[in-house]
């Protein structure tokens, strides 16, 4: 394992499909850690309701960089990607639209700097309005969702 001098952060991915129901805010649940210098994320399957959280280990400014890609669809709708701190309401930072009949693979990303206290947590949220559940992408070698959460 590499040694990180002065770096504090986590990179998590969703490597399997996650179903995103229509018109419902859904938290992304991560199933893979590339690195986690401060135990900001739990990958434990015994705590599945916590695998959506990224926890600030100490007070300070943090950068959130998040990306999600959905499975190909021909449905029309609005797609949103955002975050929230301590389950206090989403802030939507990326939005796109799809048109019926066109085969597309909606992809969104954002970067945001936030001020957090120790033990506060973020979750990444998605929402879509196609009228049917849509999965995150499972293209071989490319994560359907990926988030970096790092201290400045």
Secondary structure, 3 states (H helix, E strand, C coil): CCCCCCCCEEEEEECCCCEECCCCCEECCCCEEEEECCCCCCCCHHHHHHCCCEECCCCEEEEEEEEEEECCECCCEEEEEEEEECCCCCEEEEEEEECCCCCECCEEEEEEEEEECCCCEEEEEEEECCCCCEEECCCCCCCCEEEEEEEC
